[in-house]
C-alpha cells in the first residue's frame, strides 16, 4: 500500500487511524515517527488519529500530528491523569469515564491476552492495585481498536513494532485485536517507504 492509496481509501469522515507502537524506539527511527504523524496530518483532512499516550512510539507519532492539528488527536488512557504532562490530544478518554463492566465485547477480547486474563475480572470488580493496573492497559488497548458503545472503532492501524520480536506485549495485543476484527494494519516495513514517496 502506498501513501496515496492509503489516503484515497481512508481519508473519509469518521475515519479513525491508530498511530502507536513500542515504547522502545531505535534512535535512528525517532524522527521518522514524528515525521509520519505530521505528514499524515498535513496530507489528510478527515482522519482522526488515536493513540494510547504511552512513552515512545505513541508520544512521537502524536507530536507529529499535533504540530499540524491537535484537534485531530484523540487519546485513550488507562486512568485519569495518565501522563497528563505529555498529553497533547484535543480529546482524552480515560477508562475511568467508561462503564467497563457493561462493555462485554471489550472484556471478552481483552481476555485473549492470556498474561492478564485473570487480572481483568479483578480490575473490573474494583480491585485496583499495582498488579491489576496491567489489566487497565490491556483493556485500553482493546478499546483503542474496537471502541465501545460510545467510542467508534478504529478503521486502520499504523504501528511501530519490534521487528525482531513482532506482535508482542501491549502493541502485539492491539495488533492482534485489529487482525481479529478485520481492521487493516501496517507496520514500519510499509510506512517507512511513505516518508520518501
Secondary structure, DSSP 8 states (H G I E B T S, - for coil): --HHHHHHHH-STT-EEEEEE-S---GGGHHHHHHHHHHHHHH-SS-EEEE---TTHHHHHHHHHHHHHGGGEEEEESSTTTTGGG---SEEEEGGGS-GGG-HHHHHHHTTSTTTHHHHHHHHTT--STTTHHHHHHHHHHHHHH--SSS---SEEEEE--GGGTT-HHHHHHHHHHHHTT-EEE-HHHHHHHTT-
